Amino acid sequence: MERKVQREFFSLLKEHVGVLKILDPEGVNAALMKHNINGENIYQFAIPELANFLGVEYIVQGTLTINQSGTSSFGSTYGQAKSKSWNKISGYSLSASSTTVQYHTIVDLVLYNDSGEAVRSQTKESVWPNDNAYDMTFRYLIKRMPIYSK
């Protein structure tokens, strides 16, 4: 899931950064792994260290939280019966139901410059209850970043 989200964020961001070059997350992950930097210990490194190591001017750090918040169900039944005689009944019925799982999604993004200053920090709770609501939330937050370009 982490790599999928990274890839989707990368795809959205690279469309809207003008002349800035965005590093591919696969390359960044490989470079970090070669130096034994992973999701567990990355917070032991200061942003300027990471920016210098990667040779970048900006670093976007994000946290995605998705929790199942509940389910909703809907059911409907329709039927009809006809009596042709006292001892015989003919008829039919139709029934349908659906269940939807609802999710609560929060995206937290921080844009750092190579000096380690937080240029922009944003947290957005998604208004959409589906499991991929983060995509629309990314779009909303990217438009508000100072590196955004149409």
N, C-alpha and C positions, 0 to 999 in steps of 0.2 A: 504494500500500500504506500509506503514512504516514497519509493522510487516512482510510482505512478503519479503521485501528487507532485513530486519534484518536476517530472517531465511535463505535466499539464501547466504548472506555474511557469516554467521556462518557456513553453510555447506561447502562452498568453503575453508574457513580459517582452519577449523578443520582438513581437509585432509592434510594440509601442514605446521604444526607447530611442528613436531617431538614429543618430550616428554612433551611439554607444554600442560596444560589442559585449554581448552576453555570453559568458562561458557555459558550455554544455554541462549539465549536471553530472553526466557520466564521467566526463573528464575530470571534473572537480572531485567527485567521489573517489576516483582512481588515484589521483594525486594525494588526496588526504590519507587514503588507506596505505599507500606506499610509505608514508611517514607515521603510521600507526595512530592516526587521528580518526576517531569514529564518533558515532552518536553519543557514546557514553563519556568520552573524555574531551570532546571538542570545547566544552566550557572552561577547560583548564587553560585555554589559549586566549590571549587578548585579541580583540578585533584587529589592531594594527599588525600583530604577528601573522594572523591569517591572511590579511590583505597583502602584506609583503611577500609571504610565502606563495600566494596564488598570483601575485602581480596584478592586482585589481585596484580600482579606485573606490568601488562601492561593494558592500556585502549586504545582501538581503537575508535576514534571519527570520524564520517563521515558525509558528507553532499552530498546528491544526488539531482541534479537539472535536471529536464526533461522539456523541452519546445517544443511545437509543432512549427516546423520551416517552414512548408509549405506542399503543396501537389503536386503530379505530376500525370498526367493522360495520358493515352494512349488509342487510339481508332483506330479501323481498320474496314473497310467495303469492301466487295467484292461482286460483283453482275454480273450477266450475263443474257442477254435477247436474245431471238431468235424470229424472225418474220417468221411465217409460211405463213401468208397471210397479205395483207395490213391492214385488220381490226382486226387482232388477234395477240397478243404478249404473249408468254409464257416465263417464266424465274424464276430465284430465286436470292436471295441475302442473305448474311451472314454478321453479324455485331458483333463485340466484343469490349468491353472497360473495363478498369480497372483504379482505382484511388488508389494511395498509399499515406498515410500520413507520413510525414518525421518528425523526432524528433532530437533535439539537446540535448545531454546528457553530463553533467559534473559531475565527481566524485572527491570529495576532502576527503582524508583520512589523519589523524594524529595519529601516534602511540606515546603514552606518557608512560613514566615509572612511578613507584609509587612515585617518587619525584616531578612529574609534568613537567619534562623536555620532550620536543618534540624530540623523538629519530629519527623519520622520518616523514616528511610532504610531501605529494604528491598530485598533482592535475592533472587530466587527462581528456581531452576532447575526447569523443568517436568519432571514425571515422565511426561508423556504424549509419545509420539514423533511425533505428527501435526503437520501444518503450521499448524493453528489452535489449538495448545495454549496460546497466549498468553491466550486467552479465559478458560480455567479458572484460569490463573495470576493474571490480573487479579482474578478473583473472590476468590481466596485472599488476595491482598495488600490489596485494598480492605477486607476484613473486619478487618484488623489496623491500619487507619489510625485515628488519634484522631478524625477527623471522621465515622467510620462510624456509621450509625444504622440500626436495623432498620426 
